Amino acid sequence: MDWKSLLSAQREYREYQKSDIRNAFQRDYDRIIFSNIFRRLQNKTQVFPLPGSKMVHNRLTHSLEVASVGRSIAKTVSKSLCDKYGNDFLHEIYDIDTIVSAACLAHDLGNPPFGHSGEETISSYFKEGLGKELESQIPEYQWSDFADFEGNANAFRQLTHQFAGRRQGGMSLTYATLATLIKYPYPSFNKKGKKKYNIFHSEIDTFKKVMDGCGIVCLDEETLAYARHPLSYMMEAADDICYLILDMEDAHKRGIVTTEKIDYFFTSFFKENETWFFDRKDFIYETVTDNNERMSFLRATAINKLVDCVSKVFVDNYDAIMNGSFENSLVHHLPDFENDALEKCRVFSLKNIYKHPSVVKVELTGFNVIGELLNEFVQAAVHPEKTYNKKLLSLIPEQFKNNNEDLYSRIQVVLDYISNMTDLYAVQLYKDLKGM
């Protein structure tokens, strides 16, 4: 793979027109940040309940911070590669920081209400709930889109699908930005035992255009498995860093994790010989008495350390990444010391944060609300001729509707509608339908 193809400014159904003000990738960034679907993220759960007295992250603030970290990783890598290969290399990787940050902004656009519990609820409905009875009516290669519903695949659909009354090509982002968004470059029915995937059956043709347009290696033509775009590793690393570090900061703000614990975990990223950090920490602790401010310092320095580390992993494994043979994530290949520190955070978070009663309650709310909405709207899609169902289906905005009569398409209409809801809208609609 080469950068000339990888940085394709081609768009679906729209030609790129040069501008003296913004290049193609800056336009991508602007299109995402000004979009309605991006703004809706402010009312979608990250981990902790919304709204609340404590200023914890929602999906919007999470995405903005991931974009910031992604930009830093890309800039660090760009400088390192230019130092390694010479300044002539610079023109080939021009503005990759904008591409990465744009993909970071978009990475959670496909998440339904209530975070990952919303994904689980949709999958559970088709695996264990009333939706399971529909399995025999839908081809296996399409059924996996529902039974293993994946927010990553839904993000790609939301960005590329032509919804009713909208322009062809969806948001019409460049191939480079779309390919950077794809962490799992294969469709649902060919994920071969893997937990995640990035492509629904309905978006396969677009997926192939994007990957081929970027000159990305196809690893298996039969299963449509491709190598990853090199920049997708940076986007993924930014997301990994943010959710592990910032979820702990949120837990501290909510009193779930003590100041002493956060101090221990974040300080563990630094070796004893990194005296600059400990000197700076001592100065901050002597001059700043607010615990949240102290934690902000520790969070910032931990993130900076991880940005440097994952950037080095990318540069050290550059050849493998460029030929499509690199496996796992950049975070997976961290040096032992930093990996051990991050693993401590991960293990602690799984046990003490993600299983905290306040988090579990949000997940259970999601199961109840989304589960009931699915019961109502999927059944309406299956039997649209019934009087009640006609009224129910009339609530779905015109943009999500299509003229396809097959059951797969009718259910997709429902999932497009529900996945675009905010937490608050989903709860309110649930109450309205229940007469509460």
Secondary structure, DSSP 8 states (H G I E B T S, - for coil): --HHHHT---BSS------SS--HHHHHHHHHHTSHHHHGGGGSBSSS-SS-SS---BHHHHHHHHHHHHHHHHHHHHHHHHHHH-GGGGGGGTTHHHHHHHHHHHTTTT--TTTHHHHHHHHHHHHTSGGGGGGGGS-HHHHHHHHT--HHHHHHHHHH---TTS-TTTT--BHHHHHHH-SS-SBGGG-TT-S--SB-GGGHHHHHHHHHHTT--EEETTTTEE---HHHHHHHHHHHHHHHHHHHHHHHHTTSS-HHHHHHHHHTTS-TT-HHHHHHHHHHHHH---HHHHHHHHHHHHHHHHHHHHHHHHHHTHHHHHHT---S-TGGG--HHHHHHHHHHHHHHHHHTTTSHHHHHHHHHHHHHHHHHHHHHHHHHHSTTSHHHHHHHTTS-GGG--S--SHHHHHHHHHHHHHT--HHHHHHHHHHHHT-
